[in-house]
Amino acid sequence: MDKNQIIGIIIIFALLVGYGIYQSPSEEEKMEMQRKQDSMRRALSEQNRLDSVKKIQDSIAEAERIALEKVNQIDTIILDSVKNIDLQSEYGVFAHAATGKEEFITLENQFIKIKFTTKGAYPYYAELKEFKTHDSLPLVLFDKNENTFALKFYSDNKGINSDSLFFENVNGDSVYFADETEKSVVLRVNAGDGKYIEYLYTLEPESYLVKYDIRFYGLEKELASNSSYIDVLWKMKSRKQEKGAQWENQNTTIYYKHYQDEVKYLSETSDDKEEKVDTRLKWIAYKDHFFSTILIAEDYMDEAQMSYVKDELQEEYLKDFESNIVLPFNRSDDTKYEFVYYFGPNDYDVFRKISLQEGDDLNFQRMIPLGWAIFRWVNQIIVIPLFNFLGSIFGTNMGLIILIMTILIKLALFPLTYKSYTSSAKMRVLKPQIDEINKKIPKEKSMERQQSTMALYKKVGVNPMGGCLPMLFQMPILIAMFRFFPASIELRQKSFLWADDLSSYDSIWDFPGGFEIPMYGDHISLFTLLMAGAMLISTMLNKTQMQGTSTQMPGMKFMLYLMPVMMLLWFNKYSAGLSYYYFLSNVITIIQTLVIRRMIDEDALLEKLNAQKKKVKKKSKWQNRIDGMKKVQDQQKKKRR
C-alpha cells in the first residue's frame, strides 16, 4: 500500500467520524427520544395488560357458555321428560305418535289425484283430473284443512282422536301412480310390541273409487273394555265450483242411504240443517251440484248424526258438512273396517255401474234430482236413453242434440197436441149455441144452464175436458225435462252459440256496480228472453182456443199471459240448456199450431157436430143404471109424500 492510498483512507475515516459527530443528537433531543421510548414501553405494557384481561374475560365467557349449555341441556331433558309424561298421560300407548313431522303421500290414476297426510292419515287433497272449475282452474274437491276424518276411541281411559296422531308411511314412497295396476298407500301408528292401527288406501286404474281399510291389530287390551263402538268424525267444506253460486247451493246437501233401504237427503234450502239417523246406514255423501265425495261401508254404519251450515259469503265455499258416525266394535286381536271412498262426478251412467258386490245396488242415481215418481220414471225410461243415443251419434254437440231431442219429443206428442187442438176447436164452433143457451136461461138458474150446456155437448159427442186431458198427459214430459237439463253433467261447460256453459245461465250483459233486480238477478240471459218471447207468441196465437171455455175458466187467459213473465223471472238463473229447450219447444208448438189450423176446417167440423145431434144415441149400461137409480129415487119420494 503506498502513501497516497494511506492518506485517502485517513481522509475517508476522518469524514465518517466528522459526519458521526455532526449527526449526534443534542441533550434535548436525547431527552425527547428517551421520553418517546418510555411512552412506547408504557403503551406496550398497557396493551399486554389489556390482552391478558381479554383472555381472562374470554375464558370466563366460554366457561359461562359451557355452563349455560349444560344448564339448558338439563332443562331440555327435564322439559322433555315432563312433556313425555304429559303425552303419556294424555295418549297412553300412542304417546310417541303425538309428535312428529307432517308429510304427504300422493296416490293417483288417470281420473283422480289424492294426497294423504301422515298426521291423521286421512285424505288431505282431492282433485278430479278430467274436470275444471268454471274459471278454468283444476277442480279440487278439498284441500288443506277443508277435509278431516278422525276415529275417536278410548285407550287406557284416555280419549284418542286419530287426526292428532302421526302415522308412519310404511312403504316409504311419496308418490304412487296406478296407471296399469292398482297401487296402495299404507299408513300405520304403532302402540308397541307389534300393536298398531293401520290405514290401507288402494286405487285401481281408471276408477273414481279408493278402497279404504282400517285395521286394529293387537289392541284388544289397550282399547276400552266397556266400549262396543267407535266414533268417527268427518268434516268437509263444499267448494264453489260453478258460475252461479245460488243455483249450485240449491243442489248442495248431504245424501245418505239406509242399509238395504231407500236413499234420503237433508233439505238443501235451509241455512242450517241437522238430522240424526238411529238405524244402519250404507253410505253418506257430501254432494254439490255436479260432484260428490261419498263414504261407503262394505258392511254398514250403526248410526249417524249429519248436519250442514250454509256459508254466509258463498265466495269460496257453499256449505260446511259434518257427520258423527258410529261403527260397531268387535273386540278381537284383529279388528277390521272396510270402506270405499268415491271422489267423482254426479254422472247417471257412472253411478249406475258402481257396485261393491255382485247384485249390490248402491242407488247413487237417486242423488241426481230427476224428479219424483212418474217424472223420474220418464227421465229414466225415455229421456236419458234418448239423450245418450243422440250423444253416441253427435258427440258433444249439445246444442244439436237438444234440438233433435226436442223435435223427436214434439213429434211423439203431436197426436195429443192435435187431439187437444181439435177438442178446443169443437168447443169454439159450439160457442154460439152455448151463448144462445145462456141467453134463454138466466144466471140465477146456473144449475139448469150447466145441465143444458152438458146436454148439448152430449148430443154432439164433445167432451168438454177433451182439450185438457191430452195436455195433462204431456205434463210429465215437460216437468221431466225441467228436472233433466239442470241435473245433467253432460251439459257442464259445453258451449253453444253465445252460451259458454249450457249447465249455467247464459249472460249477455251483467248489470254494472253489483246492481240486482229482485227475483230476476244481476244479469240478462238471452235464451231466457227468447223462451219467454216464444211462449208469449204461442199464447197470443192460441188465445182464440180459449173462447169456447172462457165461461167455465175466466181466469185462464190471465194465467196464460202471466206465465211468460214468471218464466222470465224464474229461468234467468237456470240452466241455459233448459231455457234453450223450452224456447225450441215453444217455436215448434207455434209451427204445429199453424199447421193444425190449416188442417182443420171449422165449418165442416160444425156441420159434423150438428149431424151428430140427429143420430139416436144408444144409452150405455152405465147410463141405464143411472136412469134406473133415478127412477127408484123418484118413486121413493112419491111414497113419502
C-alpha positions, 0 to 999 in steps of 0.5 A: 500500500503506498502513501497516497492510498494511506492518506485517502483512507485517513481522509475517508475515516476522518469524514465518517467520524466528522459526519458521526459527530455532526449527526449526534443528537443534542441533550434535548433531543436525547431527552425527547427520544428517551421520553418517546421510548418510555411512552412506547414501553408504557403503551406496550405494557398497557396493551399486554395488560389489556390482552391478558384481561381479554383472555381472562374475560374470554375464558370466563365467557366460554366457561359461562357458555359451557355452563349455560349449555349444560344448564339448558341441556338439563332443562331440555331433558327435564322439559322433555321428560315432563312433556313425555309424561304429559303425552303419556298421560294424555295418549297412553300407548300412542304417546310417541305418535303425538309428535312428529313431522307432517308429510304427504303421500300422493296416490293417483290414476288417470281420473283422480289425484289424492294426497294423504297426510301422515298426521291423521292419515286421512285424505288431505287433497282431492282433485278430479283430473278430467274436470275444471272449475268454471274459471278454468282452474283444476277442480279440487274437491278439498284441500288443506284443512277443508277435509278431516276424518278422525276415529275417536276411541278410548285407550287406557281411559284416555280419549284418542282422536286419530287426526292428532296422531302421526302415522308412519308411511310404511312403504316409504314412497311419496308418490304412487301412480296406478296407471296399469295396476292398482297401487296402495298407500299404507299408513300405520301408528304403532302402540308397541310390541307389534300393536298398531292401527293401520290405514290401507288406501288402494286405487285401481286404474281408471276408477273414481273409487279408493278402497279404504281399510282400517285395521286394529291389530293387537289392541284388544287390551289397550282399547276400552273394555266397556266400549262396543263402538267407535266414533268417527268424525268427518268434516268437509267444506263444499267448494264453489265450483260453478258460475252461479253460486245460488243455483249450485247451493240449491243442489248442495246437501248431504245424501245418505242411504239406509242399509238395504233401504231407500236413499234420503237427503237433508233439505238443501234450502235451509241455512242450517240443517241437522238430522240424526239417523238411529238405524244402519246406514250404507253410505253418506255423501257430501254432494254439490251440484255436479260432484260428490265425495261419498263414504261407503261401508262394505258392511254398514254404519250403526248410526249417524248424526249429519248436519250442514251450515250454509256459508254466509259469503258463498265466495269460496265455499257453499256449505260446511258438512259434518257427520258423527258416525258410529261403527260397531266394535268387535273386540278381537286381536284383529279388528277390521273396517272396510270402506270405499271412498268415491271422489267423482262426478254426479254422472247417471251412467257412472253411478249406475255401474258402481257396485261393491258386490255382485247384485249390490245396488248402491242407488247413487242415481237417486242423488241426481234430482230427476224428479219424483215418481212418474217424472223420474220414471220418464227421465229414466225410461225415455229421456236419458236413453234418448239423450245418450243415443243422440250423444253416441251419434253427435258427440258433444254437440249439445246444442244439436242434440237438444234440438233433435231431442226436442223435435223427436219429443214434439213429434211423439206428442203431436197426436195429443197436441192435435187431439187437444187442438181439435177438442178446443176447436169443437168447443169454439164452433159450439160457442154460439149455441152455448151463448144462445143457451145462456141467453134463454136461461138466466144466471140465477138458474146456473144449475139448469144452464150447466145441465143444458150446456152438458146436454148439448155437448152430449148430443154432439159427442164433445167432451168438454175436458177433451182439450185438457186431458191430452195436455195433462198427459204431456205434463210429465214430459215437460216437468221431466225435462225441467228436472233433466237439463239442470241435473245433467253433467253432460251439459257442464261447460259445453258451449253453444252459440253465445252460451259458454256453459249450457249447465249455467245461465247464459249472460249477455250483459251483467248489470254494472256496480253489483246492481240486482233486480229482485227475483230476476238477478244481476244479469240478462240471459238471452235464451231466457228472453227468447223462451219467454218471447216464444211462449208469449207468441204461442199464447197470443196465437192460441188465445182464440182456443180459449173462447169456447171455455172462457165461461167455465175458466175466466181466469185462464187467459190471465194465467196464460199471459202471466206465465211468460213473465214468471218464466222470465223471472224464474229461468234467468238463473237456470240452466241455459240448456233448459231455457234453450229447450223450452224456447225450441219447444215453444217455436215448434208448438207455434209451427204445429199450431199453424199447421193444425189450423190449416188442417182443420176446417171449422165449418165442416167440423160444425156441420159434423157436430150438428149431424151428430145431434140427429143420430139416436144415441144408444144409452150405455149400461152405465147410463141405464143404471143411472136412469134406473137409480133415478127412477127408484129415487123418484118413486121413493119420494112419491111414497113419502109424500 
